[in-house]
Amino acid sequence: MNVSMDYQKFCVAGINYKKTDVAVRSQFAISEDQYGRILENAAATGIKDIFVIATCNRTEVYGVANSPQELIELICKETAGAAELFQQMAYIHTAEQAMEHLFDVSAGLDSQILGDYEIVGQIKHAVQFAHSYGTIGAFLDRLINFAVKSSKDIKNKTQLSGGTTSVSFAAIQFLKWHCKDFSNKKVLLIGAGKIAISTARNLKDYLQVPNMTIVNRTFEKAETLAKELGYNASPISELEQCIRDADIILTATNTVKPIIDKQTLAGQPTKILIDLSIPYNIDSNVKTISGMILVNVDELSKIGEMTFSNRKNEIPAAKAIIREYLDEFADWYRMRKNVPVLKVAKQVMLDIRKKEMCACPYAVDALDEAMPVDLALKKAINNMAVKLRDNFQEKGCNCIQAINEFIAAKAES
């Protein structure tokens, strides 16, 4: 594809947590095999620059195409969802707006948890996979490189990714503070509602908890969530035994009375207990048991609210960094677009230099060494490159001016 077309034809089409629920997003979930076929189909239709991000919170396809619809069709051909549904729920950006969206996603500005830095690793993995299929060209490779660098700069220079936000995610941070290794810990999650689902996914995504049992009053809900995440489910009748076996317990039910109290845990080993429910599921008298660690939803909320406020304050600084990198990428793009003109000008100057040296019989042997290091030629080309970057419309005038400068410099030497 023509270099000059890359910038304007770059686009992204995607769905995410903002407009779609899990049921809709799951219709457009993409396995590694499906991803491979999407890239193969793209190449077959002439789309050479393309990659896909597919996580639990989003499915996005980025590429240089004649229209975003081409990218949507590639996704929907390999997934269970209909193209009409994707189109209805999708956001579509083109040119610089699409580039800015990629930078926002990379920085965690578009994440469900503001400042979530995990997305960068997911982008790198998706791009690496696309590289293996040869669908990352020079344009997209450089753009992604700038986006990743921008994300790293934001992480190092701002507090956008500092602390924690949502209550369920605050629970993850609390666990990190109190437990360094989860490989041999048995986790019990009581509940299978909205908060419990979010918490279960965070436990899997951020802590890679290997052993978790989910208990719910309606067993089918617990079983569905457990199967989705690769965990175990137990009926409510086995709750007492599950409590005894667990090292870490999280509760998220709507019961009006505590389901765990001091008597429930009497004589049991030390446990970490996190109560995500209102009213509380765990009686505060549990704290009087030596070694037991208990935190409730109100305490976690204070952590989350304070951090979210701090992160929001960092958005302008993050956006300023993104703008710097977008401007730098635009400069690179303009220079790259000028390469054909620069090559023509350089060849003309080399021909002039060759004729000049051939006119001197003693200089012929030095011709091959002299041309690459000719300072006048380098200076003329560099000046021309700067002028083309600032005003590409006058490329012909700039080319003639560069050649004249080169001839004038040689005449003075």
Backbone hydrogen bonds, N-H to C=O, Kabsch-Sander energy under -0.5 kcal/mol:
donor,donor_aa,acceptor,acceptor_aa,energy
5,M,2,N,-1.7
6,D,2,N,-0.6
6,D,3,V,-1.3
7,Y,3,V,-0.6
9,K,5,M,-1.9
10,F,6,D,-0.8
10,F,7,Y,-0.6
11,C,63,G,-2.6
12,V,93,H,-2.3
13,A,61,V,-1.9
14,G,91,Y,-2.0
15,I,59,T,-2.1
17,Y,57,N,-1.3
19,K,16,N,-1.1
20,T,16,N,-1.6
25,R,21,D,-2.5
26,S,22,V,-2.6
27,Q,23,A,-0.6
27,Q,24,V,-1.0
28,F,24,V,-0.5
28,F,25,R,-1.3
29,A,26,S,-1.2
35,Y,31,S,-2.4
36,G,32,E,-2.2
37,R,33,D,-2.0
38,I,34,Q,-2.4
39,L,35,Y,-2.1
40,E,36,G,-2.2
41,N,37,R,-2.8
42,A,38,I,-2.1
43,A,39,L,-2.2
44,A,40,E,-2.0
45,T,41,N,-1.2
45,T,42,A,-0.6
46,G,43,A,-1.3
47,I,42,A,-2.6
48,K,46,G,-0.8
50,I,48,K,-0.7
50,I,135,T,-2.9
51,F,62,Y,-2.2
53,I,60,E,-2.7
54,A,52,V,-0.5
55,T,58,R,-3.2
59,T,15,I,-2.3
60,E,53,I,-2.9
61,V,13,A,-2.4
62,Y,51,F,-2.8
63,G,11,C,-2.3
64,V,49,D,-2.1
65,A,9,K,-2.1
65,A,63,G,-0.8
70,E,67,S,-1.1
71,L,67,S,-0.7
71,L,68,P,-0.5
72,I,68,P,-2.1
73,E,69,Q,-2.4
74,L,70,E,-1.5
75,I,71,L,-1.8
76,C,72,I,-2.7
77,K,73,E,-1.6
78,E,74,L,-0.6
78,E,75,I,-1.1
79,T,75,I,-0.6
80,A,27,Q,-0.9
81,G,27,Q,-2.1
86,F,82,A,-2.1
87,Q,83,A,-2.8
88,Q,84,E,-2.0
89,M,85,L,-2.0
90,A,86,F,-1.5
91,Y,14,G,-2.4
93,H,12,V,-2.3
95,A,10,F,-2.7
97,Q,94,T,-1.3
98,A,94,T,-0.8
98,A,95,A,-0.6
99,M,95,A,-1.9
100,E,96,E,-2.8
101,H,97,Q,-1.8
102,L,98,A,-1.9
103,F,99,M,-2.1
104,D,100,E,-2.4
105,V,101,H,-2.7
106,S,102,L,-2.5
107,A,103,F,-1.7
108,G,104,D,-0.8
108,G,105,V,-1.0
109,L,104,D,-2.2
110,D,104,D,-0.9
111,S,108,G,-0.8
114,L,112,Q,-0.7
115,G,108,G,-2.8
116,D,108,G,-0.7
116,D,113,I,-2.1
117,Y,115,G,-0.5
119,I,116,D,-0.7
120,V,117,Y,-1.2
121,G,117,Y,-0.6
121,G,118,E,-0.6
122,Q,118,E,-1.3
123,I,119,I,-2.3
124,K,120,V,-2.6
125,H,121,G,-2.1
126,A,122,Q,-2.2
127,V,123,I,-2.6
128,Q,124,K,-2.5
129,F,125,H,-2.1
130,A,126,A,-2.0
131,H,127,V,-2.6
132,S,128,Q,-1.5
133,Y,129,F,-0.7
133,Y,130,A,-1.0
134,G,131,H,-1.6
135,T,130,A,-2.2
137,G,135,T,-0.6
141,D,137,G,-2.8
142,R,138,A,-2.1
143,L,139,F,-2.2
144,I,140,L,-2.7
145,N,141,D,-2.0
146,F,142,R,-2.3
147,A,143,L,-2.2
148,V,144,I,-2.7
149,K,145,N,-2.1
150,S,146,F,-2.4
151,S,147,A,-2.2
152,K,148,V,-2.3
153,D,149,K,-2.4
154,I,150,S,-2.4
155,K,151,S,-2.1
156,N,152,K,-2.1
157,K,153,D,-2.6
158,T,154,I,-1.8
162,G,159,Q,-1.4
170,A,166,S,-2.9
171,A,167,V,-1.8
172,I,168,S,-0.9
173,Q,169,F,-1.9
174,F,170,A,-2.5
175,L,171,A,-2.1
176,K,172,I,-2.1
177,W,173,Q,-1.8
178,H,174,F,-1.2
179,C,175,L,-1.6
185,K,182,F,-1.4
187,V,185,K,-0.6
187,V,211,N,-2.4
188,L,248,I,-2.9
189,L,213,T,-2.7
190,I,188,L,-0.5
190,I,250,L,-3.0
191,G,189,L,-0.7
191,G,215,V,-3.2
193,G,252,A,-0.6
197,I,193,G,-2.7
198,S,194,K,-2.2
199,T,195,I,-2.5
200,A,196,A,-2.7
201,R,197,I,-2.2
202,N,198,S,-2.1
203,L,199,T,-2.4
204,K,200,A,-1.7
205,D,201,R,-3.2
206,Y,202,N,-2.7
207,L,202,N,-0.8
207,L,203,L,-0.7
208,Q,204,K,-0.7
209,V,203,L,-1.9
212,M,210,P,-0.5
213,T,187,V,-2.6
214,I,232,N,-2.5
215,V,189,L,-2.5
216,N,234,S,-0.7
219,F,217,R,-0.8
221,K,218,T,-0.9
222,A,218,T,-1.3
223,E,219,F,-2.7
224,T,220,E,-2.4
225,L,221,K,-2.2
226,A,222,A,-2.4
227,K,223,E,-2.5
228,E,224,T,-1.9
229,L,225,L,-1.6
230,G,226,A,-1.3
231,Y,226,A,-3.0
232,N,212,M,-2.3
234,S,214,I,-2.1
238,E,235,P,-2.0
239,L,236,I,-1.7
242,C,238,E,-2.3
243,I,239,L,-2.5
244,R,240,E,-1.8
245,D,241,Q,-2.0
246,A,242,C,-1.5
247,D,186,K,-2.9
248,I,186,K,-2.0
249,I,272,I,-2.8
250,L,188,L,-2.8
251,T,274,I,-2.3
252,A,190,I,-2.9
259,I,281,N,-2.5
260,I,281,N,-1.8
265,L,261,D,-1.4
266,A,262,K,-0.6
266,A,263,Q,-0.7
268,Q,265,L,-2.3
272,I,247,D,-2.0
273,L,271,K,-0.5
273,L,293,I,-3.6
274,I,249,I,-2.8
275,D,295,V,-2.8
276,L,251,T,-2.7
276,L,274,I,-0.7
283,D,260,I,-2.8
286,V,283,D,-1.9
287,K,284,S,-1.8
288,T,285,N,-1.4
289,I,286,V,-1.8
290,S,288,T,-0.5
292,M,289,I,-1.8
293,I,271,K,-2.4
294,L,292,M,-0.5
295,V,273,L,-1.8
297,V,275,D,-0.8
300,L,296,N,-2.0
301,S,297,V,-2.4
302,K,298,D,-1.6
303,I,299,E,-1.1
304,G,300,L,-2.4
305,E,301,S,-3.4
306,M,302,K,-1.8
307,T,303,I,-2.0
308,F,304,G,-2.8
309,S,305,E,-2.2
310,N,306,M,-1.9
311,R,307,T,-2.8
312,K,308,F,-2.5
313,N,309,S,-1.6
314,E,310,N,-0.6
314,E,311,R,-1.4
315,I,312,K,-1.3
318,A,314,E,-2.3
319,K,315,I,-2.9
320,A,316,P,-2.0
321,I,317,A,-1.7
322,I,318,A,-2.2
323,R,319,K,-2.3
324,E,320,A,-1.8
325,Y,321,I,-2.0
326,L,322,I,-2.6
327,D,323,R,-2.4
328,E,324,E,-2.1
329,F,325,Y,-2.4
330,A,326,L,-2.3
331,D,327,D,-2.0
332,W,328,E,-2.1
333,Y,329,F,-2.7
334,R,330,A,-2.5
335,M,331,D,-2.2
336,R,332,W,-2.6
337,K,333,Y,-2.4
338,N,334,R,-1.0
338,N,335,M,-0.6
339,V,336,R,-1.1
342,L,338,N,-2.4
343,K,339,V,-2.5
344,V,340,P,-1.8
345,A,341,V,-2.3
346,K,342,L,-2.6
347,Q,343,K,-2.3
348,V,344,V,-2.1
349,M,345,A,-2.2
350,L,346,K,-2.4
351,D,347,Q,-2.3
352,I,348,V,-2.0
353,R,349,M,-2.5
354,K,350,L,-2.5
355,K,351,D,-2.4
356,E,352,I,-2.2
357,M,353,R,-2.2
358,C,354,K,-2.5
359,A,355,K,-1.2
360,C,357,M,-1.1
363,A,360,C,-1.9
366,A,363,A,-0.7
367,L,364,V,-1.6
370,A,366,A,-2.4
371,M,367,L,-2.1
373,V,369,E,-0.6
373,V,370,A,-0.5
374,D,371,M,-1.3
375,L,373,V,-0.6
378,K,374,D,-2.2
379,K,375,L,-2.7
380,A,376,A,-2.2
381,I,377,L,-2.5
382,N,378,K,-2.7
383,N,379,K,-2.4
384,M,380,A,-2.2
385,A,381,I,-2.5
386,V,382,N,-2.0
387,K,383,N,-2.1
388,L,384,M,-2.7
389,R,385,A,-2.1
390,D,386,V,-1.6
391,N,387,K,-2.2
394,E,391,N,-1.0
395,K,392,F,-1.3
398,N,394,E,-2.6
399,C,395,K,-2.2
400,I,396,G,-2.2
401,Q,397,C,-2.6
402,A,398,N,-2.3
403,I,399,C,-2.0
404,N,400,I,-2.4
405,E,401,Q,-2.4
406,F,402,A,-2.1
407,I,403,I,-2.4
408,A,404,N,-2.6
409,A,405,E,-2.4
410,K,406,F,-2.0
411,A,407,I,-2.0
412,E,408,A,-1.6
413,S,409,A,-1.1
